[in-house]
Amino acid sequence: MVTFLILSLLFFAAGVLSILFQRIVPEADVLRQRFPNRITYTGIILWLLIIGATWFIVTHTTGFTRIASITTMLFFLLLFETLFLLVIRFVRSNIPAAFISLGIALVPFTIQYYAPTFALMNTVIILATMGATTLIIKLNYLRTKVVLLLVVLFTVNDVLNVHYLLPRLNLAPVTEPMRLLIFPTVTVGSHVVGSGDFMFLVLLTLLMLREFGIRDALYLIIAESAGLFLTGIYVSQHDVLLPFLTIMTPIFAVVYFAAYRKRKRLTPTPPTQEYRPSL
């Protein structure tokens, strides 16, 4: 029970952190100026670095190590994006900001490779979920209906993975931290919560914040964290595999619908104007 309580507290902390992060990141108008829809020197440099890193991984690794290295690189890029959104608030030029963010992102990944710990891995995974989701919501790249559709699709995908893919992989229980993030999960003891669950928590929290405000966003965080705790107790007692998105999605639907009904009830109806025929 203590393990699931800690996981639930980390889940709650990630949701609250996403709200704080959204407030710290520059406003949408500033972001559009810093990320114009055209080719920039910063973009060219980053793409060259990504292509170079991918080429090195493909030519110098094989099998499991190659897959793990590519997954690790993807999470490195996610962490870089989170850091970059913070750094550009203080550094006016994108190129120095990009190199500063790359340098900072390299530190935890280097430490994790040579001296892996669950604490560092958990921190990296939680922070990596902040940048892309914040950018998507803040710049309105995805409308609410599209986000809801993605939640449903990924819930179905989670169910298929848990019931058909994972049993075939014969994965051993988590006993020690990994140097490479092949299956990125937040781990406490022998129990894990997937990075996708944290990313969707952040995405849905920011959606609630955008649509209804901070109070309803906090309601969602509390409800999802409590749902994770109760799900953990049920799973441990019945020894079953249960993808948490199957619990997260209904909880979100209830909180979202309640907030929508409240807003609709409090929104005054505009008075109807009496029709007067023109002379």
Secondary structure, DSSP 8 states (H G I E B T S, - for coil): -HHHHHHHHHHHHHHHHHHHHHHHS--HHHHHHHS-SS--HHHHHHHHHHHHHHHHHHHH--HHHHHHHHHHHHHHHHHHHHHHHHHTTT-SSHHHHHHHHHHHHHHHHHHHHHS--HHHHHHHHHHHTHHHHHHHHHTT-S-HHHHHHHHHHHHHHHHHIIIIIHHHHT-----S--SS-SS-EEEETTEEEEHHHHHHHHHHHHHHHHHH-HHHHHHHHHHHHHHHHHHHHHHHHHT----THHHHHHHHHHHHHHHHHHHHHHS------------
